[in-house]
Amino acid sequence: MGYCRVALLLLLVAVIGMNSGAARQRASEDAGNPLLAPFPTPLNTPPFHLIKTDHFLPAVKEGIRRQQAEIDAIVNNPAAPDFGNAVGALDASGALLSEVNSIFGALQSAETNPTIQQIARELAPLTAAHSDNIRLNAGLFARIRNVYDRRASLNLNPEQRFLLENTYRDFVRGGALLDDMQKARLRELNQQLAVLSLRFGDNLLAETNDFKLVIENREDLAGLPPAVVAMAEETARQQKLPGKWVFTVQVPSMIPFLQYSTRRDLREKLYQGYTMRGDRGNDRDNKDIVRQIVNLRCEKARLLGYASHAAFVLETNMARTPDAVDSFLKRLWDPALSRSRQEAADMQAIIDREGGNFKLASWDWWHYAEKLRQEKYALDDAALRPYFKLDNVRQGIFTLCERLYGLKFTERRDIPVYNPEVTAFEVRDVDGGYLGVLYMDFHPRPGKRGGAWSGSFRRQHYDNGKRVAPLSTITCNFTRPTSDAPSLLSVDEVKTFFHEFGHSLATLLSNSTFRGRSVPRDAVELPSQIMENWALEPELLTDYARHYQTGAVIPAELVKKIRNSSLFNQGFETVEYLAASILDMKWHEITEPQPALDVNRFESRAMGSIGLIPEILPRYRTAYFNHIFNGGYSAGYYVYIWAEQLDADAFEAFKEKGLFDRATAQSFRKNVLEKYGALDLMAQYIAFRGAGPKIEPLLQRRGLLEPVKK
């Protein structure tokens, strides 16, 4: 017995020595890492002036270590499990890891470089394994399940009950009920999927950055407005090609060229550069990655007891089932396809009238749509842009937020940013209370992925009864300023800005008790899409749409033309979007892994099965469909139009009471935005609207349903 005590004592001393040595090493590493110390910045914002890329890997590892210690404390707690020491404690865990991952993820999307990409590849399997270690922790699940099984007898408030039910569901969907062999395979699948998704995104970014159309002869610029030419000249200058003009496959560069260039061969070349990304048979070809991702997702779904990846994903959405999504898309597809055929016929008539002697092709659509728009509405995009100076549009959005919610935005030049182009604003409520910080990053760069999105460096939550303010981000790829003109936006870019600002409002106005959020994917776009409704309202336009040179308010006749043309090209816009949504569903309704899958043949058959006309391609072809293979929207690209059903119906409330009615806005804020993801979404929506959403406002908005005669 004495020997055992001595051995145990020696072992304990050794363990303590090992742990203290490791602790000293960690302390040494932590001392110089700004991510692991209190932020010495205004409003506790990330110290980007101090953060270096080599700080992220040790910070994430330390975040994983700390959260694992917190999980161990929950599991080993001798007290009987209850909401606070099980569910609440789990929700509060991982604060450091969450914040570091949010900062790194934002930079990975907006300011990446080879070093960040390599760190991401190292982190992907680590964070995937850590997530599995939590979801597959039998002791932790046992405590969560104990509370869940007793939920009816517990005195839980609505937020607590919602968090408990979703936490339990997430454990089950994360494999908690699998046997040990199945859990091991699930870990392997998650690791592989994490790495493959990163590879897909890295390939796409490289493909996007590599392609450029270089024009050396001024004659080849025929048809292009001066502002478009100036933008291409500026791009060439930045790429060290003075005296030339460069067009890229970034949307602000590509679309104006497709609209106005009279050089059909060059339009085709640029468009092919866009639509063949990831499908060139080179070392950045994404087709094999797609095949692997689709098959691994299918296997994972079946392992968890679902017929397909789509069935797995949709279980937690408002739609619930693949059949419900397919039926919804079908209802929109038929009238939209019919409308697009008529639009194509109208454009072909212009080609024939001009003696073109060729059939309308996909790379011709923007060019002849622009001609048709000018013919029908005398509306020229180049004539509109001078009224949409970026700074003025931003101020227009600030004005709208003040009118609806009483918000105030103050630029803070003392807040560190990750790029000199980024601006930061302190946001305060109508009563002066501090709400959060908003960062905005507007223009394309080689290190920024395409598109536009809203995210955060920190999510709102409560810590010991005190509200922790969110740090929201808006990241876009808007038209750059040139040497002789500021950034002048297209109408589509204006609507995109309003859209992303809606996401940020949901982040900034959030007032939830817990960190955890569970918003059905097909409702995520409600706050963003409802904001778009105000973008072109005449009363707001007169506030912000002013000519960048003269300061003159946009003429009433131009506003009328914009509104009259609101249904123009809706067949194309709806069809290209729905085609991509249907392609996404086809990929993820596969019920058996198919090792010999031919990606392009699958895509072609999928589009053929719905009768997609050759003049239109899906908005995203498979090889560059970043939303579903690297962006979290798998079996979910349909959500934008599903949410449009919600926002079209919700905006009816404003049309009934007044577009700037403060009471209606406060109801939307209180019932929807403040607890977005913290309560059942449909219950929130009904609390605001008085009933569930109707589809008719959506169909009318897109011109797919005859207006109701009064």
N, C-alpha and C positions, 0 to 999 in steps of 0.2 A: 504493500500500500504506500509506504514511504517513497519507494522508487518511482511509482506512478505519479505521486505528487511532484517530485523533483523534475521528472520528465515533462510533466504538464507545465510546470513553472518555466522551464527552459524554453519550451515551445512557445509559450505566451510571450516571453521576452523577445524571442526571435521574430515573432509576428509583429510585435510592437515596433521593433527596430526596423523591420522591412517597411512597415506602413509609414513610420516617421521619415524614413529615407525617401520613400516615394512622395510623401507630403512635402518634404523640403524641395525635392526636384520640381514638383508641381508649382510650389510657391515661387521658385526661381523663374519658371516659365511664365507664370501668371503676372509677375511684377511688371514685365514690359509689354503686356498685351492689353491694349485699351478696351478690348471686348470683354475682358474679365474683371474690369474695375468700374466703379461708379463713373458715369460719363460726366466730364467736367465741361459741360456745354449748356447753352440756354435751353430751358424746357426739357432737359434730359434727353436730348436728341443724339443720334449716333455721331461720334467724333471722327468724321471722315478724314479730317486733316491729320489724324494720328493713325488711322487704320491702314495697315499694309496687307497685301494678299496673303503673306505667310502667317498672319495672325489667325486666319480662319480655321485651318485644320486643327491646331491645338485647342482653339476655343470650342469647336464642335465636339471634339473628344472629351473636353472637360464638361461640356454640357451634358453629354451622354452619361459620363461618370456620375455627375450630380443627380440626374434624374433617376438613374438606376439605384442610387443610394436612397432616394425618396421612395421609390417603389418597394425596395427591401423593407423600409420602415413601415410602410402600409401593410405589407404581407406579415411582418413579424410583430405587429401591434398586438399585445395580449388582450386588449379590450375587445369586446364583442363588436362585430362590424355594424356600423350604422352609416347614414348618409354622409355625415361629416368626415369620419375617419377612413372611409372607403372611397365613395364617389367624389366627394368634395376634395379630398386630399389628392386623388388622382388628377382631377382637373387642375389643381394648383401646381402640380409637379411639372418640371421641365421648363421653367420660365426662362432660364438662361439659354437653353438649347433652342427654344422657340424663337427668341429674339435674334440670336446669331444666325440661325437658318433663314429668318426673314430678311435680314440685311444681306446675307450672301446671295440668296435667291434673287433679290432685286438687282444686285450688281451682275449676276450671271446673265440676266435678261437684258439689262440696259447698258452695261459697261464691261462686257466680257473681253478676255484676251486668252492666249494659249495657256498662261499660268492658271487663270481662274478655271478654264475648261479642264485642265489636268486635276486641279483640286476637286472639282465637281465629280470627276470620274472616281477619285479616291473616296469621296464622301458617300457616293450613292450606295455602295454595298454596306457601308458602316451604318448609315441611317436606316436603311431597309432592315438590316439585322436588328437594330435597336428597337424599331417599331414592332418587329415580330417578337422580340424578347418580352415586350409588354403585353401584346395581345395574346401570346401563347403561354403566359405565366399562369400556371394552374392555381397557385396559391392566391394570386391577385384576383383571378376570375372567380374563385370560390367565394371570396368576400363580396365581390360585386353581385354575384348571383344570390347570395344570402339576403342582401338588401333588396334586390329585385323581387325575389319570391315573396317578400313581406311587404311589398309596396302598398298594397291595399290598406294595411293596418297602420301605415306610417302617416304622420301629419305633415305631408310635404306640400309646399306651395307649387304653383304651376311651373316655375322655372326649374325647381328641384326635380319635380316629377319628369319633366321633359328631358333633363340631362340624364337622369337615371335610366330611363327607357332607351335613350339613344346610346348611352355608354354600354349597356348590356347588349344591345343589337350589334354595336360595332365589334364587340368581342366575339360574338358568334360569327359574324361575317368575316372576322379576322382569323377564324380557324380554331377558336377555343374548344369546340366540341369534337375536334378531330382526334384520332389516335396518334400515338407517337410517330409512327411511320408516315402518316399523312401530314403531320405537322412538319416533319423534316423536309418532305417534298415541297410543301407550301413555302418554306423558307427559301429553298432553291429557286422556285419560280419567281418569288418577289425580288430576289437578288438579280436574277437575269433580266427581268423586266425593267428594273431601275437603270441598269447599265445600258440596255438597248435603247430606251427612251432618250437618254442623254446622247447616244451616238446619232440617233435620228436628228435631233435638234442641232448638233454640231455640224453634221453634214449639210443640213439645210442652210444654216447661216453661212457656211463657206461657199455653197453654190450661189446664194443670193449676192454675196459680196464679190464673187469672181466675175459674174457676167456684167458686161457693159457694152453698150452700142456707142462706138466712137465715130463721130462725124467730122470729117476734115474739110469738106467742101460746103460752102454756104448754100449752094444750090440744093443740097440735100435737106435743108431745113424748110423747104417749101411748105407753106400752109401754117406754120407754127407762129403763134402770137409772140410779140416781142418779149413778154414776161417769161414765157416758156423757154425761149432761146437764151435769155439772160440767166435763167436758172441752170440750164445745161452748160453754159459757159463758166458759171461759178463752180459747178461740179468738176469740170475739166481742170480748172485752176487748182482746186483742192487735191486733185489726183495728179498734179504736176504734168498736165497736158495743155500748156498754154497755146492759144490760137486754135483750139479744137472745141468740140461740144460733146459732152458725155451724157447719155441717158442710161439709167439703171433700171432694174426690175423692182425697185422700191416704188410703191404705188404713186406717191406724189410726182415722181419723174416719169413713170411709164404711162399712166392714164392720159395726161395731157398730150403726149406724143401720139397715142392711139386715137385720140379724139381729132386732132388737127392735122397731122402729117398727111400730105398728099402722096407720099411715097409708099405705095402699098407693099413693096418688097421689104422696106425697112420696118414697116409696121409688123409684118409677119416675122421678121428676124427677132425683133424685140419681144413680141408676144411668145414666140417659141422659146426664147431665153427664159421667160417666166414659167411657162407651162411644162417645160422639160426638166426643171430642177429636181434633182434626186433620181432622174430616170435617164441618165446619159451613158450608163454602162461603165463609168469610171470608178475610182476608189471611193467616191462619195455617193455612190448609188444607194438609194434607200430601200430598194424592192426586197432584198433578202432580209433586211431588218424588219420590214413590215410583215413578211411571211412568218418570221420567228415570233414577233410580238402577238400577232393574231392567234397563232397556235398555242402559245404559252397562256394567253388570256383565256382561251377556250378550255385548256386543261385545268387551269385554276378554278374556273367557274364550275366545271364538272366535279372537281375535287370537293368543292364547298356545297355541292348538291343542287346546282342550278343547270338548266338545260343549255344555257349559253352565257357569254359575257354580258350580252344585252339584258338578259333576264336578271343577272346578278346586279348590274348597275341600276336598272330601273325600279327595282324593288323599293328603293328609298326615295324615288322621285314622285312627283304628283301624278305622273302618267301611270306608274306602277308596272306596266307590262309592255313588251315589244308590240303586241297586237294593238294596244291603245295608241302607241306612237305611230305605227304604220297606218292605222285608220285615220288619225288626225292629219298626217302628211298627205295621204291620198285625197282627202277632202279638199285640200288646197291645191294639189298637183294638177288635177284635171282642168279646172278653170284657168290656172296660171299658164299651163302648157298651151291651151287654146289661144290665150292672149298673146303669148310669145310668137306663135305661128303668124298671127296677124301683123305683129311688129316686124317680123322678118320679111313678110311679103311687102310691107310698106317701104322697107329699106331696099329690097330688091328692085322695086319700082323706080327708086331714085337712081340706082346703078344703071338700070336699063335706059332710063331717060337721058342719062349722061353719056350713053354709049360705052359703058364699061366693059360689056362683053365678058363678064365673069359672074360666077355664082357667089353670093354673100358667104363669107367664111367667118370663123370665130374671131380672127384678128381684125376683121372689118367692122365688127358690131359697134364699137365705141365711135368710130369715125362717122358712120351713117346714122347712128342714133343722134349724134350731135347735129348733123345736117337736118334730120327730121325734126329735132326739137326747135331749131331755129326757124324751120319752115312753118311749124304748127304754132309756136309761141313767141317767135322772134326773141328767144332767150339764149344769150351767149354766155358761157361760163367765164370767158375772159372779161366780159363786161361786168360780171357780178363780183369777181375777186377783189377789186379795189375797195369795195364796201365791207370786206371782212378781214380787216387787219387783225392779226392774232391778238395783240394786246387789247383791242377793242372788244373782241369776242369774249376774251377772259373777263373783262369788266362787265360785259353784258350778263355773263353767268353769275358774277358776284352780285349784280343788281337783282337778278331773279331770286337768288338765295336770300337776299335781304328782304325782298317783298314777300316771299313765302314764309320764311322762318325767322327773319330778323337777324341773320348772321352777319358778322363783320370779318373781313379779311385784311390783315395787315402784313405787308412784306417784311421779312426779317432777314436782313443781310448779314447778321451776326451768327446765323445758324449754319454750321458746316454742311457742304453739299459734296456729292461724289464726282460732279463734273461742273465746270464753270457755267455751262448752259442751264443748269438746274436752278430754279427759284423756289424759295420756301416762304410760306405764309402762315402766320399765327391765326387761328380761327377762334372767334369768341361768339357766345350766344347772345340772344336779345337782351338778357339781363347782365351782360358783361362777363359772365362766367367763361372760363377757359375750356374749350372743347377739344383742341388738338392742333396738329401741324399738318399742312398740306404741301407736298413737294410736287413740282411740275417740271417735266422734261419733254420737250416738244419735237426735236428734229432728228432725222436719221443720222447714224454714225456707223462706221464699220463694226463696232463692238455691240451694236444694239440689234436685237431680233426685229423682224418686221411686225407691222400691225400696231395696235394700241391696246393698253390694258391699265387697270388700276389695281394696286396692291397696298401693302403696308409694311413698315418697319416694326410696328408694334400694334397689336390689337387692343381695343379697349377692354378693360375688366376691372374688378374691384379687388384691392389688396388690403386686408384688415379693415374693411369698411370704407376705404378711400378709393375714389374713382381714379384709375390710371388712364391717362389720356392717350388716344391713338395717334399714330404717325402715318398718315395716308399718302399714297403716291399715285400720280397719273403720268403715264409714259406713252408717248405718241411718236409718229413718224410724219409730222406735218411738213408742208412745203417750207423750205428754208428761205430766209431773206437773201437778197442778192446785193451787189455793191450799190445799186441805186434804188432799191425798194425793200420795204420790210416784208415780213412773212405775210402773204395774202392767201387766205384759205379758200378752198372750193366749198360749195354748199355741203358736200358729203363730209368734208373735214370739219366743218362747223357742227354738223350733227354728231360726228364722232366725239368731238370735244364735250358737248352736252352729255352724251352717253356716258363717257368715262367719269365725268363729274358726278353723275348720279350714283355710280358705285362708291365714289369717295364720300358722298353725303351719307350713305348707309354706314360707312366706316366711322365718320366723324360724329354722327348723331347717335351712335350706338350707346346704349346705357344698360348693358346686361351685367348680371352679377358674376357670371362665370366666364372663363376663357373659352370653353367649348362652344362651338356653333354648329348647327346642323340645318342648313338651308337646302331644301330639295334643289338639285342641280337645275331643274327646269323652271325654278322660280328665282334663281340668282340674278337674272337680268331684269327683273321688275324695277328695281330702283333706278337702273341706268336708262332703260328704255322709256320710262315715263318722262324722264327729263327731256328727251328728244322732242316731245310734243310742243315745248315752248320755243324751240330754237328759231322757228320761222313765223312765230305769231307777230302780226303787224305792230301791236302795241309794244312788244319788247324790241322788235327790230329798230324802231325809231329811237330807242335808247342807245343801241350799240352799233348798228350798221351805218357807219359814216365813212365817206370817201377818205382814204388815207392822205390825200394831197389837199383837198379843199375843205374837208370837214363837213361837207354837205350830207344830210340824212339821205338814206337810200330812197329814191323816188317811189311814190305810191304805185306808179304803173309797173315798176320792176317787181315790187312786192306782189302785186296782183298776178303778174306773169309767173312768179315762183309758185304761188298757191294754185293757179290754174294748171300748172304743169306737174302738180304733185303726184298724179297718177301716171305720168309719162314714164315709159320703159319699165313699168311695174311687172310686165310679163317676164322680161329678161331677169330683172333683179330677184323676183320670186323664184323663178325656175332654176337659176344658177345656184341659189341658196338651197332650195329644196333638193336639188340633185345631189349636192354635197351631203345633206342630212340623210338622204336615202342611202347613199354610198356608205356612209358611216354605219348605218343600221345593218346593211347587207354584210359588211365585214364582221360585225359583232353578233350577228344571229347565227353564225356557224356553230353547229352543235357537235362536230367531231373535228379534231385536229387533222389538218391536211398537209402533210410534209412536202408534197410535190406541187403546192399551190403556185400557179402562174399569176402574179399580181396584176399585170396589165390585162390579161385575158379576163380575169375576174371582174376588174373594173369595167371593161368594155361590155361584158354580158350584163352586169348590173344596170348600166345605163341604157342598154338596149331593151332590157325588160320593162322599162318604164316609158319608152318611146321618146327619150331625150333627142331633140333635133340636133343635127350636126353643127348648126351655126352657133350653138351654145355648149360650152364645157362646164362641168361642175365647178363651183367657185374654187374648190381645192381638189386637185387630182390627188390620188393616193400618196404618191412619192413625196409630196410637200404638204400633206395634210397635218400640219403641226398641232392643231387643236386636239386631234384624237390620238396621235402617236407620241406626243411629248407635252401636251398641254392640259390634261385632265378632263377632256370632253369626250372620251370614248363612249360610244352609244349615247351621246348627249349633244351632238351638234344641233339637233332639232330644238334645243332649249330656247334659242333666241326667238323663234317664232311662237313657241308655246308661251313664253313670257310676254310676247307681244299681245297675245290674247288677254293676258292679265292687265298689261299696261293700257291697252286700248279701252278696256272696260273701266279701269280705274280712272282714266282721264275723263271719262264721261261725267264723273262726279264733279270735276273742276268745271267742265262745260255747263253743268247744271247750276252750279253755285257761283261761278265766276272764276276765270283762269288764274287770278291772283288772290283768290279768297283765302285770307289768313286762317280762318276757322277750319276750312277743308284741309289746308296744308298741315295745320297742327294735328288734325285727326289722322292724317296719313303718317305724320312723324310718330305720334304716340302709339298708334295701333299697328304700324308696320315697321318703320325704320328703327325705332329705339330698341326693339326686342327681336330684330331680324336674325333668325337662326337660334333664338333662345326659347321660342314657343312654336307651337304648331302653325305653319304658314297659312293653311286654309282658314283656321280659326281667326288668325290675325286679319286676313283679307276680309272675311265676312264681318268682323268687328268694324272695319273701315267702310265697307261698301254696302253692308246689309244683306248681301247674298253672294253666292259664288259667281265667278266670271262667266260672261256670255261670249260666244264666238262671233256674233254678228258685227260688233264694232270693228273687229280685225278684218273681216271680209270686206266690209264697206271701205275701210281705210285703204286697202290694197286694190280696190276697184274690182273685187272678185264677187261682189254681190250688188244687186241693184239697190239703190237707196230706197228706204221706206218712204212711200208717198204720204204726205201729211194732208 
